[in-house]
C-alpha cells in the first residue's frame, strides 16, 4: 500500500512525495533519504531508484508481534476443576440455516442420541461438587454403582439409572466398543484423510458432515476437558456404531468414564475431582432427588453451542478438507433410515457396490507399521498362502486393539486406564478371532496377535529380555513413523 507524506528538512521544505508515492524533488541527497527512512521506521520501506534519480517508496505497516495472553493467576475453584465446554448442549440448527449441515443435523435430531446431546438444565456447582468430592464405587445388591453424598442424601448412579434418565432405551448387554478394524474400515468409508491407526483422530480430517457429528460427540458426550479437536478410539467407535447402526451401550461408555474419573488424584490446587458430566449428574438428581436446594447464584457456567459455532465449523472445514463435488451421500444409517447393520466386524455389506476399502487398509497399515510386521504375520502360521491371505491384509497385526470405554480418550487427557475388571469385561464383547490372542503392549493398550508356534523360526518365548528389547525397538520405530504421518496429515 502506498502512503503520501510531507517532510520538513533544513534544506528541503516541500512535499517530498506525490500522490503515487514518488519523490517529486530531483537530486535528493542520501542524507535526506536517510531521514526519510528514519522517519518511516514504523514501516517496511522498499526503495527503488529510477534513471532520473526519482525514488519510489513502497511502504507497508510492519507486522506487530503479538504478546501471549497473560495467564490468570487467581483462578476460581470453578475455573480449576470444571470446563465450560465439557458436556455441552448441542445446537442442531432446527431452522436449517446452514444448508451444508442440514442432513446431519436433521439425522441427529431424529436419532436416539438427541436427548443426550440437547437436553438443557441448569447445573448447580455445589451439588456437582458435593457428589464428586464424596463419590465412590460400591456394590449394591450385586450391582456396581457410583454413590456420592449430596446434602446428606445418597445419590446413586448405575447403568440402569443412566439408561432410564437419559432415555436411551438401549440393551444394557450391548458392548461399549466395536471391533477396531470395523472402526478403521468405517473411517475409510467416511473418507478420513488422517492416520486411522493412531490412538486419536482429528475431526478436521473428516468431511464436513462427519466432522460435525464427531464434534457433537466430543463436546457433549466425551470425557474430554481439553483438546476438543481430537477423539479417542472409543468415541470414534461410537461414531462408527451410529453410522453403521451397530449396537453400542452409551450407558456403559458414560459409566466407565465416570469410574475412570475416580482414579484421578484431583486438582493440585483444590484437591477435588474434575466435575465430569455435570449436566448428566444434574438430570439424575432432578429426577431422583427433586427437592435438593437450588440457587440462581450457584449455577455452573456451561458454554452453549450456538449457530455461530456451526458457521465456524463450516468455515474451518472448507480450509482443511477438500470436499468432493458434489459431496458424497452419507454412509449407512446416516443416509438410510432402515439401514441394517453389517454382520460381525464388517463395515459394509458383502453385496455393496461401492468402494472396497481393504486395499487401502493394507496400504495404510504398511505405511504405519512397516512391511516387516505384515510379512511376519504371514509367516506366523504353517498354513498355505490362500488360508492366510484374508487375515494378513485386514487382520489385526499391528493394529491398535479395541479399547475399553473411556480408556483411550481419558488417557489422552492425562488419565489412567480403567481397572482390570473393566478390561476383562470388555474383552468378552470382542473376543479374538481363532488363532489370535489378546495381549497388552508396553503402553497398556490392548492388542491382538497371532498365536505363535514354537517351531516358528521367529518365535520368541514370553517375558524374556530379548522380547522386551524387541518391543522397545519396535515402539521407537512406530513412534517415529507416527510422528512423520501426523506431521504430513496436519500439513
KAZI-V6068 format. One record per residue. N is the residue number from 1. RES is the residue in one letter. PHI is phi as a letter, one per 20 degrees, with the letter a starting at -180 (* if undefined). OMEGA is omega as a letter, one per 30 degrees, with the letter a starting at -180 (NA if undefined). Layout:
n=[N,N]
res=[RES,RES]
phi=[PHI,PHI]
omega=[OMEGA,OMEGA]
This chain:
n=[1,2,3,4,5,6,7,8,9,10,11,12,13,14,15,16,17,18,19,20,21,22,23,24,25,26,27,28,29,30,31,32,33,34,35,36,37,38,39,40,41,42,43,44,45,46,47,48,49,50,51,52,53,54,55,56,57,58,59,60,61,62,63,64,65,66,67,68,69,70,71,72,73,74,75,76,77,78,79,80,81,82,83,84,85,86,87,88,89,90,91,92,93,94,95,96,97,98,99,100,101,102,103,104,105,106,107,108,109,110,111,112,113,114,115,116,117,118,119,120,121,122,123,124,125,126,127,128,129,130,131,132,133,134,135,136,137,138,139,140,141,142,143,144,145,146,147,148,149,150,151,152,153,154,155,156,157,158,159,160,161,162,163,164,165,166,167,168,169,170,171,172,173,174,175,176,177,178,179,180,181,182,183,184,185,186,187,188,189,190,191,192,193,194,195,196,197,198,199,200,201,202,203,204,205,206,207,208,209,210,211,212,213,214,215,216,217,218,219,220,221,222,223,224,225,226,227,228,229,230,231,232,233,234,235,236,237,238,239,240,241,242,243,244,245,246,247,248,249,250,251,252,253,254,255,256,257,258,259,260,261,262,263,264,265,266,267,268,269,270,271,272,273,274,275,276,277,278,279,280,281,282,283,284,285,286,287,288,289,290,291,292,293,294,295,296,297,298,299,300,301,302,303,304,305,306,307,308,309,310,311,312,313,314,315,316,317,318,319,320,321,322,323,324,325,326,327,328,329,330,331,332,333,334,335,336,337,338,339,340,341,342,343,344,345,346,347,348,349,350,351,352,353,354,355,356,357,358,359,360,361,362,363,364,365,366,367,368,369,370,371,372,373,374,375,376,377,378,379,380,381,382,383,384,385,386,387,388,389,390,391,392,393,394,395,396,397,398,399,400,401,402,403,404,405,406,407,408,409,410,411,412,413,414,415,416,417,418,419,420,421,422,423,424,425,426,427,428,429,430,431,432,433,434,435,436,437,438,439,440,441,442,443,444,445,446,447,448,449,450,451,452,453,454,455,456,457,458,459,460,461,462,463,464,465,466,467,468,469,470,471,472,473,474,475,476,477,478,479,480,481,482,483,484,485,486,487,488,489,490,491]
res=[X,X,X,X,X,X,X,X,X,X,X,X,X,X,X,X,X,X,X,X,X,X,X,X,X,X,X,X,X,X,X,X,X,X,X,X,X,X,X,X,X,X,X,X,X,X,X,X,X,X,X,X,X,X,X,X,X,X,X,X,X,X,X,X,X,X,X,X,X,X,X,X,X,X,X,X,X,X,X,X,X,X,X,X,X,X,X,X,X,X,X,X,X,X,X,X,X,X,X,X,X,X,X,X,X,X,X,X,X,X,X,X,X,X,X,X,X,X,X,X,X,X,X,X,X,X,X,X,X,X,X,X,X,X,X,X,X,X,X,X,X,X,X,X,X,X,X,X,X,X,X,X,X,X,X,X,X,X,X,X,X,X,X,X,X,X,X,X,X,X,X,X,X,X,X,X,X,X,X,X,X,X,X,X,X,X,X,X,X,X,X,X,X,X,X,X,X,X,X,X,X,X,X,X,X,X,X,X,X,X,X,X,X,X,X,X,X,X,X,X,X,X,X,X,X,X,X,X,X,X,X,X,X,X,X,X,X,X,X,X,X,X,X,X,X,X,X,X,X,X,X,X,X,X,X,X,X,X,X,X,X,X,X,X,X,X,X,X,X,X,X,X,X,X,X,X,X,X,X,X,X,X,X,X,X,X,X,X,X,X,X,X,X,X,X,X,X,X,X,X,X,X,X,X,X,X,X,X,X,X,X,X,X,X,X,X,X,X,X,X,X,X,X,X,X,X,X,X,X,X,X,X,X,X,X,X,X,X,X,X,X,X,X,X,X,X,X,X,X,X,X,X,X,X,X,X,X,X,X,X,X,X,X,X,X,X,X,X,X,X,X,X,X,X,X,X,X,X,X,X,X,X,X,X,X,X,X,X,X,X,X,X,X,X,X,X,X,X,X,X,X,X,X,X,X,X,X,X,X,X,X,X,X,X,X,X,X,X,X,X,X,X,X,X,X,X,X,X,X,X,X,X,X,X,X,X,X,X,X,X,X,X,X,X,X,X,X,X,X,X,X,X,X,X,X,X,X,X,X,X,X,X,X,X,X,X,X,X,X,X,X,X,X,X,X,X,X,X,X,X,X,X,X,X,X,X,X,X,X,X,X]
phi=[*,e,d,d,b,d,d,d,c,f,d,c,c,b,f,f,d,e,f,e,n,e,f,e,e,f,m,f,f,f,f,f,f,f,f,g,f,f,f,d,f,e,c,e,d,d,d,c,e,d,f,e,l,e,d,d,d,d,d,c,f,f,f,e,f,e,f,f,f,f,f,f,f,e,e,f,g,f,f,f,d,c,c,f,d,e,m,f,d,f,d,d,l,f,e,l,f,e,f,f,d,f,f,f,f,f,f,f,f,e,e,f,e,g,f,f,e,d,f,d,b,f,d,d,g,f,f,f,f,f,f,f,f,d,f,b,e,c,d,c,l,m,d,f,c,d,c,c,e,c,l,m,d,e,e,d,c,c,g,f,f,g,f,f,f,e,l,e,l,d,e,f,e,f,f,d,b,c,g,f,f,f,f,f,f,f,f,f,f,f,m,f,d,e,e,f,e,f,f,c,d,e,f,f,e,d,g,g,f,f,f,f,g,f,g,f,f,f,f,d,c,f,e,f,c,a,m,f,e,d,c,f,g,f,f,f,f,f,f,f,f,f,f,d,m,e,f,b,e,f,f,f,f,f,f,f,f,f,f,f,f,f,e,f,f,n,f,f,e,d,m,e,f,f,f,f,l,f,f,f,f,f,f,f,f,f,e,e,c,f,e,f,f,c,c,f,e,d,f,e,f,d,f,f,e,c,g,f,f,f,f,f,g,f,f,f,f,f,f,e,c,e,f,f,c,f,f,f,f,f,e,l,f,f,d,c,g,d,f,e,f,f,f,l,e,f,d,b,f,f,e,f,e,e,g,d,e,f,f,f,f,f,f,f,f,f,f,e,d,n,f,f,f,f,f,f,f,f,e,f,c,e,f,f,f,f,f,e,g,f,f,f,f,d,f,d,f,m,e,f,f,f,e,f,g,n,f,f,f,f,f,f,e,o,e,d,f,f,f,f,f,f,f,f,f,f,f,f,f,c,f,f,f,g,n,c,c,e,b,d,f,f,e,n,e,f,c,d,b,f,f,e,d,f,e,f,f,e,f,c,g,f,l,d,f,f,f,f,f,f,f,f,f,f,f,f,f,f,f,f,f,f,f,f,f,f,f,f,f,e,f]
omega=[a,l,l,a,l,a,l,l,a,a,a,l,a,l,a,a,l,a,l,l,l,l,a,l,l,l,l,a,l,l,l,l,l,l,l,a,l,a,a,a,l,a,l,a,l,a,l,a,l,a,a,a,l,a,l,a,l,a,l,a,l,l,l,l,l,l,l,a,a,l,l,a,a,l,l,l,l,a,a,a,l,a,a,l,l,l,a,l,a,l,a,l,a,l,l,l,l,a,a,a,a,a,a,l,l,a,a,l,a,a,a,l,a,a,a,a,a,a,a,l,l,l,a,a,a,a,l,l,a,a,a,l,a,a,l,l,a,l,l,a,l,a,l,a,l,a,l,l,l,a,l,l,l,l,a,a,l,l,a,l,l,a,a,a,l,l,a,l,a,l,a,l,l,l,l,l,l,a,a,l,l,l,l,l,l,l,l,l,l,l,l,a,a,a,a,l,l,l,l,l,l,a,l,l,a,l,a,a,a,l,a,l,l,l,l,a,l,a,a,a,a,l,a,l,l,l,a,l,a,l,l,a,a,a,l,l,l,l,l,l,l,a,a,l,l,l,l,a,l,l,l,a,a,a,l,l,l,l,l,l,l,a,a,a,a,a,l,a,a,a,a,l,l,a,a,l,l,a,l,l,a,l,l,l,l,a,a,l,a,a,l,a,l,a,a,a,a,a,l,a,l,a,a,l,a,a,l,l,l,l,l,l,l,a,a,l,a,a,a,a,l,a,l,a,g,l,l,l,l,a,l,a,l,a,a,a,a,a,l,a,l,a,l,a,a,l,l,l,a,a,l,a,a,a,l,a,a,l,l,l,l,a,a,l,l,l,a,a,l,a,a,a,a,a,a,l,l,a,a,a,l,a,l,a,a,a,a,a,a,a,a,a,a,a,a,a,l,a,l,a,l,a,l,a,l,a,a,a,l,l,a,a,l,a,l,l,l,a,l,l,a,a,l,a,a,a,l,a,a,a,l,l,l,a,l,l,l,l,l,a,a,l,a,a,a,a,l,l,l,l,a,l,a,l,l,a,l,a,l,l,a,l,l,l,a,a,l,l,l,l,a,l,a,l,l,l,a,l,l,l,l,l,l,a,l,l,a,a,a,a,NA]
